[in-house]
């Protein structure tokens, strides 16, 4: 997957992360779809379904000479004390080692990349997350009812971030 053009030309880059074959893990891509269908994003804002390639895309951002000012990551997370389908902003500095492993950025050292992008590259990073339930035992492309509602909430929250001065 190459999104180099988007990385180099976007003021804000929205990344929908997740595997659509694993039920609610398809939350991130579903938010990107909702944004594309229902919201009028500014020209310098790019929304991209990166599937399970989040680590590679974050690496591309880290090494790019020209990068967005703000990256908004949309994904699921399994955070203790949250309700299934609850949408919240996750602070990348507060992701514990277990949460970073649970974070469905798909088995890459993405928490390190997120910190480097913020601290070393000067890119603002916002994580809009939805609380995950258990991964389905068999592949399914269907989101649960709670996660379908979460998609609308998250898309609206992302749009508010994009429209903020």
Steps between C-alpha positions, in 0.01 A plus 500: 500500500643837402345815632809716456305769310248528784777513760681777314198713407256469788475758775303239693526128428227273638597133519229236540669194651361150529414170342153499345496119511504500880164656579536801729869533413371651173400813696783719362430426133125546566567849641697590187208381287255708707720809467524458123125447458354748746749781558650767281866485597726792407731444204810482718353227720547142380311205649658162423404144591841349582361166613770309684788702350508760774860436602626539145306824450624645830856410397447679167381808690801486733754491216323731257653842433155652472229380737160604630469737796244271664437126479171363630507126560164323523507149642373268769664454835440274796525733801393381842197678643348597164170376356484311169446756224599800714685762296780690667822682431799291605812680614796334331718585800269305730484178300642235728709220354197266519270755338754566227507126434119484505474807283410361165778671316576150393815374662740781422687716751254776421493662842870579450432637153215714631730654762775559245262663256378731774824574682764484228300598192270759658180340367195522724352150550145440614362151558122462477423155633201278561498242774535155350320190617635152445626415153249277320585133483425490127562767238212739447473830318215623721537755776299451817212742562703680767792544264272625219386777736863565595585556132258795483628646827864466393440644151335805657788540747759474223310756294497738798878461533547565130283812507660647816712810438 
